[in-house]
Amino acid sequence: MRLASDFRSLAVRFVLLIVILSSISAAVFAQQRREREPNQTYAERRARIAAQTDAPVILWGFTGREEISQSYIFTQEDNFYYLTGHNEEEAGLVILPALKVGQSRDSWDGPREILFLPAKNPQREKWNGVRLSPTDPDISSRSGFASVRPFAEMRAIVEKLARYYPNFATILPYDKEIGGYPHEKAVVDWLQLAAPAAKLKDIRGAIETLRTIKSPGELAFLKKAINLSLDAHLEAMKMMRPGLYEYQVGAKMVEVHAMGGAEAEGYAPIVGAGPNSTALHYDQLSRKIADGDIVVIDVGAQFSGYSSDITRTLPASGKFTPRQREIYDIVLGAQNAVFAALKPGMNFCKSTDNSLYKISFEYINSHGKDLRGKKLGQYYIHGLGHNIGLDVHDPGESCKPLTSGMVVTVEPGIYIPEENLGVRIEDDVLITPTGFEFLSQRLPRDPLEIEKIMAEAARARQGESLKPN
């Protein structure tokens, strides 16, 4: 009996040890993403950047102080994350240019790439959870960097590099929507203090060009985000009815995302009913949905940092009015016309050959009229689509040809304010060598199928309401 008791005691201790180790493992990556790609993938990206420059690349991640909202959850600067897979604040990166053929070394005698992390801070970790630090015993295997230094040493390293290299490469600031301008300017200002004689080159284009073609890991994350979004949109179809508030629809969709493992939404949810359907980025979600309203729902999940972007347009009552159906069919026809031509070599530009935008515009402009008998092209007020990835508007130039490996949206729309009538249909596709893979095809676009789903849900609600208590 004593032997059995000792064995039970040992077994209990073993289980407790496993639980503790599991807790420690989870805590160590408290701020990291749900999943990430293998370290080798990030290393290969850094190697490709090193091969394209003759200057050290100097980058900062976000500090965590860019946002003062109490609800803010840290999210890494996209380009920094793309090269490191590191999602914690106050990090830095140095990548030395690749050695030339036949070179075993150059004048720099240090490591060819360095990740800088904040020093260990147990007091802070009591509040915010354990963070990776340069002194962690297995930091190299976890981070994928042979050299990991305290962030406080970064300036001294940069000053030393300035003795050997006349130029540095970083992301130079530009004044553009969601361009990260304050962060980029802060890094440039710091570099000009640390190495005042160095000439700064822009590495943005090289990194963003790599980001346009998605790796297998990125595609897996995007497909997960897209599928979570499709689940949420199906729930929205089933719950949609007059009397709900826009925010209730949005809240249900966010719940579906979160329960499925999404970290967040790729952007503020858009649920616009009636007059709000004509505002492209409407995010107040305050209107009570009325009978006869059309409702534009543009909501996309984010998974492991990668964002989907899906839109459907629903009739609040469960059935499109004749005018709503007319405009919906025109938008759907424009999208289908684009899908018929979608392949590598085409583009989203408004004024070039091989333009998918022109196909969509010409379809919309040649079908239907407004209440004054004028063509509908004037109500198609945005571009046809954009790249998605770490940013819901990922890098990608509309006038450059689409290439196999890109993931893009296709989202024609018509917005007629005087009719309180907006329609957008948005789907996500992967460009393949010969055409495209329809990543969001599972979510119905056909108006009859949408009405069928809504009618079945309404009958189920009615049946539930008739059940005795």
C-alpha positions as CSV (number, residue, x, y, z in Angstrom):
1,M,0.0,0.0,0.0
2,R,2.9,2.4,0.7
3,L,4.3,1.8,-2.8
4,A,0.9,2.6,-4.3
5,S,0.7,5.8,-2.2
6,D,4.2,6.9,-3.2
7,F,3.4,6.2,-6.8
8,R,0.2,8.3,-6.6
9,S,2.2,11.1,-4.9
10,L,4.8,11.0,-7.7
11,A,2.1,11.0,-10.3
12,V,0.4,14.1,-8.8
13,R,3.7,15.9,-8.6
14,F,4.4,15.0,-12.3
15,V,1.0,16.4,-13.4
16,L,1.6,19.5,-11.4
17,L,5.0,19.9,-13.0
18,I,3.5,19.6,-16.5
19,V,0.8,22.2,-15.6
20,I,3.5,24.6,-14.3
21,L,5.7,24.2,-17.3
22,S,2.7,24.7,-19.6
23,S,1.9,27.9,-17.8
24,I,5.4,29.1,-18.0
25,S,5.5,28.3,-21.7
26,A,2.3,30.2,-22.3
27,A,3.5,33.2,-20.2
28,V,6.8,33.5,-22.0
29,F,4.9,34.2,-25.2
30,A,2.2,36.2,-23.4
31,Q,2.3,39.0,-26.1
32,Q,3.2,36.8,-29.1
33,R,0.7,36.0,-31.8
34,R,-1.6,32.9,-31.7
35,E,0.7,31.3,-34.3
36,R,3.7,32.4,-36.2
37,E,5.8,31.1,-39.1
38,P,9.0,29.1,-38.6
39,N,12.1,31.1,-37.7
40,Q,13.6,30.0,-40.9
41,T,11.0,31.8,-42.9
42,Y,11.8,35.1,-41.2
43,A,15.5,34.5,-41.6
44,E,15.1,33.9,-45.3
45,R,13.2,37.2,-45.7
46,R,16.0,39.0,-43.9
47,A,18.6,37.3,-46.2
48,R,16.7,38.5,-49.2
49,I,16.7,42.1,-47.9
50,A,20.4,41.9,-47.1
51,A,21.1,40.8,-50.7
52,Q,19.3,43.9,-52.0
53,T,21.2,46.6,-50.1
54,D,24.7,47.8,-49.7
55,A,24.0,49.4,-46.3
56,P,23.1,48.2,-42.9
57,V,19.3,48.1,-42.4
58,I,18.2,49.7,-39.1
59,L,14.7,49.3,-37.9
60,W,12.7,49.7,-34.8
61,G,9.5,47.9,-33.8
62,F,6.8,49.8,-32.1
63,T,7.5,50.9,-28.6
64,G,4.0,50.3,-27.1
65,R,3.6,53.9,-26.4
66,E,2.1,54.9,-29.8
67,E,-1.4,54.4,-28.4
68,I,-2.7,55.7,-25.0
69,S,-6.2,54.0,-25.1
70,Q,-6.8,51.8,-22.1
71,S,-8.2,49.2,-24.4
72,Y,-5.1,49.1,-26.6
73,I,-3.4,45.7,-27.1
74,F,0.1,45.8,-28.5
75,T,0.5,45.0,-32.2
76,Q,3.9,45.1,-33.9
77,E,4.8,47.4,-36.8
78,D,4.0,45.3,-39.9
79,N,7.4,45.5,-41.7
80,F,9.3,44.7,-38.5
81,Y,7.1,41.7,-37.8
82,Y,7.4,40.5,-41.3
83,L,11.2,40.2,-40.9
84,T,11.3,39.0,-37.3
85,G,8.0,37.4,-36.2
86,H,8.5,39.3,-32.9
87,N,5.4,40.8,-31.4
88,E,6.6,42.6,-28.3
89,E,7.4,46.2,-27.7
90,E,10.7,48.1,-27.6
91,A,12.6,45.9,-30.1
92,G,15.2,46.8,-32.7
93,L,16.8,45.2,-35.7
94,V,20.1,45.5,-37.6
95,I,20.7,43.6,-40.8
96,L,24.1,43.9,-42.4
97,P,24.3,43.8,-46.2
98,A,25.1,40.4,-47.7
99,L,28.8,39.7,-48.4
100,K,29.8,39.8,-52.0
101,V,30.7,36.6,-53.9
102,G,34.1,35.4,-52.7
103,Q,34.0,37.5,-49.5
104,S,34.3,35.8,-46.2
105,R,34.1,39.0,-44.2
106,D,34.2,42.8,-44.7
107,S,35.4,45.6,-42.4
108,W,32.6,44.9,-39.9
109,D,33.7,42.1,-37.5
110,G,30.4,41.7,-35.7
111,P,27.3,39.6,-36.3
112,R,25.5,40.0,-39.6
113,E,22.1,40.5,-38.0
114,I,21.1,41.5,-34.4
115,L,17.8,41.5,-32.7
116,F,17.6,44.0,-29.8
117,L,15.1,43.4,-26.9
118,P,14.4,45.1,-23.7
119,A,16.3,43.9,-20.6
120,K,14.6,41.6,-18.2
121,N,12.2,43.5,-16.0
122,P,10.6,41.2,-13.4
123,Q,8.7,44.0,-11.7
124,R,7.0,45.0,-14.9
125,E,6.3,41.4,-15.8
126,K,4.2,41.0,-12.6
127,W,1.8,43.4,-14.2
128,N,2.0,42.6,-17.9
129,G,3.2,39.1,-18.2
130,V,6.6,37.5,-19.0
131,R,8.4,39.0,-22.1
132,L,11.3,37.7,-24.1
133,S,14.6,39.1,-23.1
134,P,18.2,39.0,-24.3
135,T,19.3,37.0,-21.2
136,D,16.8,34.1,-21.6
137,P,18.9,30.9,-21.9
138,D,17.2,29.8,-25.1
139,I,16.5,33.2,-26.7
140,S,18.4,32.3,-29.9
141,S,16.3,29.2,-30.6
142,R,13.1,31.0,-29.8
143,S,13.8,34.2,-31.7
144,G,15.7,32.7,-34.6
145,F,18.6,35.2,-34.1
146,A,22.1,34.0,-33.2
147,S,22.8,37.5,-31.7
148,V,20.2,39.0,-29.3
149,R,21.3,42.1,-27.5
150,P,19.7,44.5,-25.0
151,F,17.9,47.4,-26.7
152,A,20.0,49.8,-24.7
153,E,23.1,48.7,-26.7
154,M,21.5,49.5,-30.1
155,R,22.8,53.0,-30.3
156,A,26.4,52.0,-29.5
157,I,26.2,49.4,-32.3
158,V,24.8,51.9,-34.7
159,E,27.6,54.4,-33.9
160,K,30.2,51.7,-34.4
161,L,28.6,50.7,-37.8
162,A,28.8,54.3,-38.9
163,R,32.6,54.0,-38.8
164,Y,32.5,51.4,-41.5
165,Y,29.4,52.3,-43.6
166,P,28.7,55.7,-45.1
167,N,25.0,54.8,-45.6
168,F,22.2,53.3,-43.6
169,A,18.9,51.9,-44.9
170,T,15.7,52.3,-42.9
171,I,12.0,53.1,-43.6
172,L,11.9,56.8,-44.5
173,P,8.7,58.6,-43.5
174,Y,6.1,59.7,-46.0
175,D,2.9,61.5,-45.6
176,K,0.2,59.0,-46.7
177,E,-2.9,57.5,-45.2
178,I,-2.0,54.9,-42.5
179,G,1.7,55.4,-43.4
180,G,3.0,55.1,-39.8
181,Y,4.5,58.6,-40.2
182,P,5.2,59.4,-36.5
183,H,7.0,56.2,-35.8
184,E,9.1,56.4,-39.0
185,K,10.1,60.0,-38.3
186,A,11.1,59.0,-34.7
187,V,13.5,56.4,-36.0
188,V,15.0,58.7,-38.6
189,D,15.5,61.4,-36.0
190,W,17.2,58.9,-33.7
191,L,19.5,57.7,-36.5
192,Q,20.4,61.2,-37.4
193,L,21.5,61.8,-33.8
194,A,23.4,58.4,-33.6
195,A,25.1,58.7,-37.0
196,P,24.8,62.3,-38.2
197,A,27.2,61.8,-41.1
198,A,25.4,58.8,-42.5
199,K,23.2,59.1,-45.6
200,L,19.8,57.4,-45.2
201,K,18.3,55.2,-47.9
202,D,14.7,53.9,-48.0
203,I,14.3,50.2,-47.6
204,R,10.5,50.4,-47.6
205,G,10.0,49.4,-51.2
206,A,12.2,46.3,-50.9
207,I,10.3,45.0,-47.9
208,E,6.9,45.8,-49.3
209,T,7.7,44.1,-52.6
210,L,8.4,40.9,-50.7
211,R,5.2,41.3,-48.7
212,T,3.0,41.2,-51.9
213,I,3.7,37.5,-52.5
214,K,2.4,35.3,-49.6
215,S,4.3,32.4,-48.1
216,P,2.5,29.1,-47.4
217,G,2.3,30.1,-43.7
218,E,0.8,33.5,-44.6
219,L,-1.8,31.8,-46.8
220,A,-2.7,29.5,-44.0
221,F,-3.2,32.4,-41.6
222,L,-5.2,34.4,-44.2
223,K,-7.4,31.4,-44.9
224,K,-8.1,31.0,-41.2
225,A,-9.0,34.7,-41.0
226,I,-11.2,34.4,-44.0
227,N,-13.1,31.3,-42.8
228,L,-13.7,33.0,-39.4
229,S,-15.1,36.0,-41.3
230,L,-17.4,33.8,-43.4
231,D,-18.8,32.1,-40.3
232,A,-19.5,35.5,-38.9
233,H,-21.2,36.8,-42.0
234,L,-23.4,33.7,-42.1
235,E,-24.4,34.4,-38.5
236,A,-25.2,38.0,-39.6
237,M,-27.4,36.7,-42.4
238,K,-29.3,34.4,-40.0
239,M,-29.9,37.1,-37.3
240,M,-30.6,40.0,-39.6
241,R,-34.1,41.6,-39.2
242,P,-35.7,44.9,-38.6
243,G,-35.6,46.2,-35.0
244,L,-32.0,45.2,-34.4
245,Y,-29.3,47.8,-33.9
246,E,-26.3,47.9,-36.2
247,Y,-24.1,47.3,-33.2
248,Q,-25.9,44.1,-32.3
249,V,-25.0,42.6,-35.7
250,G,-21.4,43.8,-35.3
251,A,-21.2,42.4,-31.8
252,K,-22.4,38.9,-32.9
253,M,-19.8,38.9,-35.7
254,V,-17.0,39.9,-33.3
255,E,-18.1,37.1,-30.9
256,V,-17.9,34.5,-33.7
257,H,-14.4,35.8,-34.6
258,A,-13.2,35.7,-31.0
259,M,-14.6,32.2,-30.2
260,G,-12.9,30.9,-33.3
261,G,-9.5,32.2,-32.2
262,A,-9.2,35.6,-33.9
263,E,-7.1,38.1,-32.0
264,A,-9.1,41.1,-33.3
265,E,-10.8,42.4,-36.4
266,G,-8.7,43.6,-39.3
267,Y,-10.5,47.0,-39.1
268,A,-13.4,48.6,-37.3
269,P,-16.6,46.7,-38.2
270,I,-18.8,48.4,-40.7
271,V,-22.6,47.7,-40.4
272,G,-24.5,50.4,-42.3
273,A,-28.2,50.3,-42.7
274,G,-30.4,52.5,-44.9
275,P,-28.6,55.9,-45.3
276,N,-25.5,54.5,-43.6
277,S,-25.1,51.9,-46.4
278,T,-23.8,54.7,-48.6
279,A,-20.9,55.7,-46.3
280,L,-17.9,53.5,-47.2
281,H,-16.2,53.4,-43.8
282,Y,-19.2,54.0,-41.6
283,D,-18.3,52.7,-38.1
284,Q,-20.7,54.3,-35.7
285,L,-23.1,51.3,-35.7
286,S,-25.8,53.3,-33.9
287,R,-28.8,53.1,-36.2
288,K,-31.8,50.9,-35.5
289,I,-32.4,48.8,-38.6
290,A,-35.7,49.5,-40.2
291,D,-38.0,47.4,-42.4
292,G,-37.0,48.1,-46.0
293,D,-33.4,49.0,-45.2
294,I,-30.5,47.6,-47.2
295,V,-27.6,46.8,-44.9
296,V,-23.9,46.8,-46.0
297,I,-21.8,44.6,-43.7
298,D,-18.0,44.9,-44.1
299,V,-16.4,42.9,-41.3
300,G,-13.2,40.9,-41.4
301,A,-11.4,38.8,-38.8
302,Q,-7.7,39.0,-38.1
303,F,-5.8,35.7,-37.3
304,S,-2.1,35.7,-36.2
305,G,-1.8,39.2,-37.5
306,Y,-3.3,38.5,-41.0
307,S,-6.5,40.2,-42.0
308,S,-9.4,39.2,-44.2
309,D,-11.8,41.7,-45.8
310,I,-15.3,40.5,-46.6
311,T,-18.5,42.5,-47.5
312,R,-22.0,41.4,-48.0
313,T,-25.2,43.4,-48.6
314,L,-28.4,42.2,-47.0
315,P,-32.1,43.2,-47.1
316,A,-33.1,43.9,-43.5
317,S,-36.6,42.3,-44.0
318,G,-35.2,39.2,-45.6
319,K,-36.2,40.0,-49.2
320,F,-34.7,42.6,-51.6
321,T,-37.1,45.2,-52.9
322,P,-37.2,45.4,-56.7
323,R,-34.9,48.4,-56.8
324,Q,-32.5,46.9,-54.2
325,R,-32.4,43.7,-56.3
326,E,-31.7,45.7,-59.5
327,I,-28.7,47.5,-58.0
328,Y,-27.5,44.3,-56.3
329,D,-27.6,42.4,-59.5
330,I,-25.6,45.1,-61.3
331,V,-22.9,45.0,-58.6
332,L,-22.9,41.2,-58.7
333,G,-22.7,41.2,-62.5
334,A,-19.7,43.6,-62.3
335,Q,-17.9,41.3,-59.9
336,N,-18.6,38.2,-62.0
337,A,-17.3,40.0,-65.1
338,V,-14.1,40.7,-63.2
339,F,-13.8,37.1,-62.1
340,A,-14.1,36.0,-65.7
341,A,-11.0,38.0,-66.6
342,L,-9.0,37.7,-63.3
343,K,-5.5,36.2,-63.8
344,P,-1.8,37.2,-63.6
345,G,-0.9,40.2,-65.7
346,M,-4.2,42.0,-65.1
347,N,-4.3,45.0,-62.8
348,F,-6.5,47.2,-60.7
349,C,-5.5,50.5,-62.4
350,K,-8.2,52.9,-63.6
351,S,-6.4,54.0,-66.8
352,T,-4.3,51.2,-68.3
353,D,-4.7,48.2,-70.5
354,N,-5.6,44.9,-68.8
355,S,-7.5,46.9,-66.2
356,L,-10.0,44.9,-64.1
357,Y,-11.3,48.1,-62.7
358,K,-12.3,49.2,-66.2
359,I,-14.2,46.0,-66.7
360,S,-16.2,46.5,-63.5
361,F,-16.8,50.2,-64.2
362,E,-18.0,49.7,-67.7
363,Y,-20.4,47.0,-66.6
364,I,-21.8,49.2,-63.9
365,N,-22.0,52.2,-66.2
366,S,-23.8,50.3,-68.9
367,H,-26.4,48.6,-66.7
368,G,-29.2,50.5,-64.9
369,K,-29.8,54.2,-64.3
370,D,-30.4,56.5,-61.3
371,L,-33.7,58.2,-60.6
372,R,-32.9,60.9,-63.0
373,G,-32.0,58.5,-65.8
374,K,-28.3,59.0,-65.6
375,K,-25.7,56.2,-65.7
376,L,-24.6,54.6,-62.5
377,G,-20.8,54.8,-63.0
378,Q,-20.8,58.1,-61.0
379,Y,-21.9,56.1,-57.9
380,Y,-19.0,53.7,-58.1
381,I,-16.7,55.9,-56.0
382,H,-13.7,53.6,-55.0
383,G,-11.2,51.3,-56.5
384,L,-11.9,47.6,-57.3
385,G,-9.6,46.0,-54.8
386,H,-6.4,45.9,-52.9
387,N,-3.9,43.5,-51.4
388,I,-4.5,42.0,-47.9
389,G,-2.0,40.5,-45.4
390,L,-0.6,41.9,-42.2
391,D,-2.5,45.0,-43.1
392,V,-6.0,44.9,-44.4
393,H,-4.7,47.3,-47.1
394,D,-1.4,45.5,-47.6
395,P,1.3,47.0,-49.8
396,G,0.6,46.7,-53.5
397,E,0.4,49.2,-56.4
398,S,-2.9,49.1,-58.3
399,C,-1.3,49.8,-61.7
400,K,1.2,46.9,-61.4
401,P,0.3,43.5,-62.8
402,L,-1.2,41.0,-60.5
403,T,1.2,38.1,-59.8
404,S,0.7,34.5,-58.7
405,G,0.9,34.4,-54.9
406,M,-0.9,37.7,-54.2
407,V,-4.0,37.8,-52.1
408,V,-6.4,40.6,-53.1
409,T,-10.0,41.7,-52.7
410,V,-12.5,42.2,-55.5
411,E,-15.2,44.7,-54.3
412,P,-17.2,46.7,-56.8
413,G,-19.9,48.8,-55.3
414,I,-22.7,51.4,-56.0
415,Y,-23.7,54.0,-53.5
416,I,-26.7,56.3,-54.2
417,P,-27.3,58.6,-51.2
418,E,-30.6,60.1,-52.5
419,E,-32.0,56.5,-52.4
420,N,-30.4,55.5,-49.2
421,L,-29.1,52.6,-51.2
422,G,-25.6,51.3,-51.1
423,V,-24.4,47.9,-52.3
424,R,-21.0,46.4,-52.0
425,I,-19.9,42.8,-52.6
426,E,-16.4,42.0,-51.5
427,D,-14.5,38.7,-51.7
428,D,-10.9,37.6,-51.2
429,V,-9.0,35.7,-53.8
430,L,-5.5,34.2,-54.3
431,I,-3.9,34.8,-57.6
432,T,-2.6,31.5,-59.1
433,P,-0.4,30.9,-62.1
434,T,-3.4,30.5,-64.5
435,G,-6.2,32.4,-62.7
436,F,-7.3,32.6,-59.1
437,E,-8.5,30.6,-56.1
438,F,-11.8,31.9,-54.7
439,L,-11.0,32.0,-50.9
440,S,-14.3,33.3,-49.8
441,Q,-16.6,31.3,-52.1
442,R,-18.3,29.5,-49.2
443,L,-20.2,32.7,-48.4
444,P,-23.3,33.1,-50.7
445,R,-23.4,36.0,-53.1
446,D,-26.5,34.9,-55.1
447,P,-29.5,37.0,-53.9
448,L,-31.9,34.1,-53.9
449,E,-29.6,32.0,-51.8
450,I,-29.2,34.9,-49.3
451,E,-32.9,35.3,-49.1
452,K,-33.3,31.6,-48.6
453,I,-30.8,31.5,-45.6
454,M,-32.6,34.5,-44.1
455,A,-36.0,33.0,-44.5
456,E,-35.0,29.7,-42.9
457,A,-33.5,31.6,-40.0
458,A,-36.7,33.6,-39.6
459,R,-38.8,30.4,-39.6
460,A,-36.5,28.9,-37.0
461,R,-36.9,32.0,-34.8
462,Q,-40.6,31.9,-35.1
463,G,-40.7,28.2,-34.2
464,E,-38.7,28.9,-31.1
465,S,-41.0,31.7,-30.1
466,L,-44.0,29.4,-30.4
467,K,-42.6,26.7,-28.1
468,P,-44.2,26.6,-24.6
469,N,-42.2,27.9,-21.7
